Amino acid sequence: MINSVVTDAIYQGLTVIFLLTIPFIVVVFVGSTISAALQTATNIQEPAIGYAVKVLLLAVTFYFMSPVIIAHLRSLLDTALK
């Protein structure tokens, strides 16, 4: 009984972590690719621009994903405390 509950909680936790990191990874990958392409096309080789784009995209993604993150974490916490 306890092993089943623990296993389910761990499985749900890993699933939540996996599903919540996918948007961040995709956004940073696409943003970095576009930024690198634009830097190559314009011959601007400034690393700070690439970092600024990544930070900005992460902040925007976190802003829009925060309600989803909170809902999933609340659900996970409810499952863990049952």
Helices and strands as residue ranges (DSSP letters): H 2-42, H 47-80
